[in-house]
Structures are given as C-alpha cells and as structure tokens.
C-alpha cells in the first residue's frame, strides 16, 4: 500500500483530482489531503466529503504578498506533513516539499505560460495535455523524459465521471439561464489596472431578457451587479459541472470554466483578461469550441446565434482511462 498526498490550492483542483483520488483509494492506497484557504477550495472539499488539513492562504494580488504566503506555506508543509510516498498536485509547493523529503512528485499542468521553473527541478513527472507547448515547458527547465502527455484536456479527466444532479434546478429561481463568472483581476497574469467587462455584460444580457446565474469569485465581484429578479447569486458554492450542464451558455473570465462547458456541449464564451493564452485554450479557440472576446456586443451576437449540444462523454472516458493508467504505472513502478 502506498500513501498518496494530494495538495489542493485552487477550486478546480477539487474536480480534477476527485476521480483519481477515488481510483487510487479503490486500489488499496492510503490518501492524505491538504488545502490552501482560497475562495471555494476548502468548501468544495467538504462538500465532497474529503478530509483535509488546512495549510496557508492566498497571498493577494501583490507580488510580495504572494511570495511571503508561498514561502510560509512551503515551510509549514515541509515540517508538518506526515510521511507519504507520492505527491500529486498542480502547484509549486508540493514538488519542492517532496524533493526535500526524497519522495516522488507528480504534477498535473496545462499551463505553459506560468513560471513553471519554480517546480521544474523538483517534479519527477509532469503530466500534460498533448496540446501543451512542449518547447515552452522544456524551456522552463522540465526535462523531456519527465514530460508525459495524454490526449484531450485535463477537464476530460473528471468530466468522464460526471453524473448530473437531478435536483440542481430546484436550487435556482429559474429553469433557463446563462451563467456569468467574472475575471480574476487579482491574478498575476492580468495587467495592473485592468477593468472588468462584467457590469456592461450583465446590463446587455438583462436587456436581452436573459436570466443570469452570477457566480462571483471574490466578495468584491458582487459590486458588479445589482439585485434584480433575473439575477441569482448562490449563497453557497454550486457544482461547476452542474452549472455547465444546465446552463444555456457559460460566460467566464476563467479558462477552466470555459473548457468544462465546451467539452460538455454547452456554448462557452471566454472573456479572459490576461495578455497570454494557454496552448489548450488556443486550440479550443481555433477549433471554434470556445468563443473568445472582451467586446460585449460581439459576445451578445455570438449568444444569439449559438445553440447547445447534447453532452457526449465517451471521449472524456477514454482520456480518463489513459490518465489513470499513467498514474498507476508511476506509483506501481515506485
């Protein structure tokens, strides 16, 4: 039996790792989990009945704050983590702690524009979608023999296990709706002084007669909207996959949410506020699976011409099986 450490630092990690976590548990491995206190990360873990220990908080928008929070979390993990054999994460801390402990680390990454050199030396295996820019990853110090690719996207890994909640619509005041998720203006990849297009977008969608499920990222995002009958802000975090499944359209400033929607057959609009795009997003844009624009009129026109497809999870199931096989081979080899 191996002890596998999962480290969750962002909300999307919960969806990503849950099927893999259950798979490894079913194969008689012991799983231990840690989490950073950042937006919905811990509440989503609790909703999925995943036991975890809290380590650290988000450092805010300033670079100094980020560095200090990162260093503090790194040290606490190194000194306080119980024994483990393999770590699985999508961050910088877990590979570093694993390296210092002399343990194997697996990093899942689909981001080829982040400073991945921060974990490049420490990760034993880096598992990426085949759409990743391999030269960019290698240029950041990841050795070619450490880089393992799989077909599809990281979202396929957990979409494959998705079962829609038949009671989901009972939690909303309307049956038909579009979903809006604001940009992450606190992220380091967003140009300082960038402004959200959400207020204008909400205004135009309302004029078009749309019901809106509004999913704020931060408390400050609530300032973009005013209380109206056609706008609903959930009091507690809702399942992102259920949102994608039941929405007519998903409009988001986040790449993960747009990819989830598009892979489930729901029209997806990205109004991402960064200047650089991930290779996985560029591929979806080029294949017209995700529509990108930060011009509200273009977005409204797209919505008027698009329609929803029935979800087909067969491709995602193949991707999940492939990824499970990759991880099993690494763990069993070690």
N, C-alpha and C positions, 0 to 999 in steps of 0.2 A: 504493500500500500504506500502511495506517495502522498505527501502533504503539498497541496497546491494553494498558493497565495494569490488571490485576486485583489487588485487595488483599484478602487473606483474614485475618480476625481472629477468627472463630469456626468450629467444626467444621461447622455447617450450610451455611456459605458454599461449602464444597468441592462438595457435591452440587448446590447451587443454580447455581453458575457453570460447572461442568464441561461440560454440553451447549452452553452459549452460547460458552464458550471454544473448544471444538472446531469449532463452527459458524463462528466468526469466522476461525479458522485455515484452515478449508477454503475460505474466500473470500479467501485470499491476504493476510490481515492478520498482522502480527507481534504476538505476545503476550508480555508480561513479567509476572511474578508476584512478589508479596511476601507475607509471612505473619507474623502475630504468634504468639509461642510461648505458646499457651493450650490446655490439655487436648489433645485429639486432632487439632487443626488441622493441624499440620505432618506428623504421621504419616499422616493421610489423604491429604494432597497427595502424599506419597512413594508411598503405595500405588497412587495413580492416575498415577504417572509424570509428575507435574507439577514442573518445575524452578522453584525459588523462592529468594528471598533472605530471610533472617530479619530482621525489624525489630521490636524491642520485645517486652515481656512484659506479661501481665495485671497490673494494679495491686493485686489482692487485694480484700478487702471494704471497707476503709476509704476514705472519700471522698478523703482526702489522697493516699493511695497511688494511687488511680485517676487523679487529676488530674496527679500527677507522672509517672506512666507514660505518660499520654496526651500530655503536653507534650513529654516526651523523644522519644517515637516520632514525633510531628509534625515536630520539628526534624530528626531524622535522615533522615526521608523527604524533606523539602524539600531538604536539602543533598546527599543521596547518590543520589536516584533518577535514573536515566538519562532521556534525552529520551523523551517519549511524546506522543501526540495526544489520546487519550481515556482517562479512568479509569472503571472500573466497580467499585463497592463497595457495602457496606452498613454503612458506619461514618462517623465524623466526620473522620478524618484525611485520607483521600484527596481529598474535595471541597475541603478547605482548601488542601492542597498544590497541587491542580490550579488553583485560583483564583489562588494566588500565582504559579504558573508561567504563567498565561494560557492554560490548557488546558481542554478540555471535560470535565465530570464527569457521570457518570450514577450515580444512587443508586437501588438497589432497596430498598424499605422496605414492610413490612406492619405496622409498629409505630406506632400513633397515640397512644401514651401515654408514649413516651420523650422526652427533651429534644431534639427534632429541630431546634430553633432553632440548635443548635450547627453544623449544616451548611446550614441553610435559605438563608443569604445566598450560600453558595459553590457549591451544586449548580446545574448548568444544567438538568438534567432529573431528576425524581423519579418513578420508575415503581412503581405500587402496584396491588394487587388492587382490584377495584371495590367490595369490601365495606369498604374503608377509610373512616374518618370524615373526609371531605374538609374539613369545617369545622374539625376539630381540627388537621389538617395545615396548613391556611391560617392558623389562629390562631397557629401557631408560627412564622410568617414565610415559609412556602413560597408563592410566588406561584401563583395559579390556572393561569396559562399554562405553568408549569413542571411541573405535576402531570399525569401521564399514567396512566390506569388501564387494566387489562385484565381480562377475565373469568377467573373461577376464583381459584386461590390460588398463592402463589409455589412451593409444593411441586409443583404440576402441571408446572411448567417442567422439572423433572428427572425426575419420575416417568414422564413421557412417553417417556424414553429408557431406562427401566429394563429390564434383562434379568436375571432371577433366576439366581443361581449354583447350578447343579445339584449342586454338591458341598458346599453350605453346611451341610447337616445332618451331614455327616461330621466337622465341626469341633466338634460338640456331643455330649454323652454321652446325649442322649435325642432322640426324634423329635417328641414332642408337648410343648409348653411354653408358659408365659406369660412375658412379658418385663417386668421392673421396672427403671425408670430413676429415681433419686432426684431430689428437688427441687434447685434451685440456690440454696442458702441463702446463698451469697456474693454474690448479685446485689443491686444497689441497690434493686430494686423489692420485695424481701422485708423485712417488718417485722423490726427487730432483735429477737433473742431467739426467733424462730420455731423450732419443733421439727419434725423430720421424722416423717411417719407411716409411714415405710418399715419400721422394726422390727416394729410391730404388723401391718402389711400382710403382711410375709414370714411371720410366725407364723401368721396366719389362712390364707394360701394353702397353707402346708405342711400344716396340719390338714385342709384340703380335698383334699389329695392331689395338688396341682399340682407339676409340675416347673417350675423357675424359672431363666430366663436373667437374671442380675443384671448390669446394665451401670452400674458406678459412674462418676460424673463426676469426683470427686476421690479421692485416696487415703483421706481421712477417711471417705468413704462406705462403705468396706469394713468399718468398725467396726459398721455396722448389721446385718451378717449373720454367722452362724457357719457353719463348714464343715459341710455336710450333703450326702448323696448326691443330694438333689433340687434342689440349688442349684449352678449353674455360673457362675463368673466368668471371662470370657475373659482370657487373658494379653495378647492384642493386640487393638486395636480391630477390631470387626467392621463390615461394611457395615450401616448403619442400615436401608436399604431391604430388604435380605435378611432382617433381623430382623423387619421389619414384614410381609414377605411370608409368612414361615414360622411366625410366632407365632400361637397361638390367640387371644390377647388381648395388647395392649400397654398397660401401666400406667405412666404417666410424670408427672413433675413439670414437664416441658418442653412448651411449646406446639408446637414444630416436630415433635417425635416423634409426638404425638397426631394432628396433622394428616396427617402422612405415612401413618400406619396407616389412618386413616379413609378417606382418598382411595384406598387400595388395597383396601378392602373388609374390613379387619381391625378387629374391635371395639376401640375406643380409649377409655381412661379417663385423664382429666386430674386430677391432684391438685396442680395448680399452687399455689404458696404465696404468690403476690402478692395484693394487695388489688384491683388494677385488671386488667381483661381487655382484650385487643386486640379490635377490632371483628371481625376474621376469626374469632377463637375464639367470640365471642358468637353469630355467625351459625351456626357449626357446632353449638354447644350448642342453639340454638333449633330447628335442623333435626334434632336427635337423632342427629347424625352422630358427635359426641363426647360421652361422659358425663362430667360434672364432679362430683366430690365429694371432700371431705377426711375423710369419715366411713368408716372401714374397713368396717363392717358393710354400708353402702349399696353400696360397691364390690363386696364379695363377692356380694351379692344380684344386682347387675347382671350379673356374670360368669356366674352360674348360669343366667341367663335369655337370654343373648345367643348368637349364632352367627355364624360367619364367612361372608362372601360371596366369590364369585369376583371377582377384580380385573377391572375394565373400564377400560382406559387410553385409550379413544377420546376422551373429553372432555379428558383431560390433553394429548393430542397436539394438539388444536385450540388449547389455551391456549399451548402451547409455540410453535406456528407463529405465533400472534398476537404473542407477545413478541419472537421473533426478528425479525419484520417491523418492530416498533417500533424496536429497536436498530439494525437495518440502515439504516433511514431516517435516524436521527440521525447515524450515522457517515458515511454517504454524503453527507448534506447538508453536514456539516462538511468 
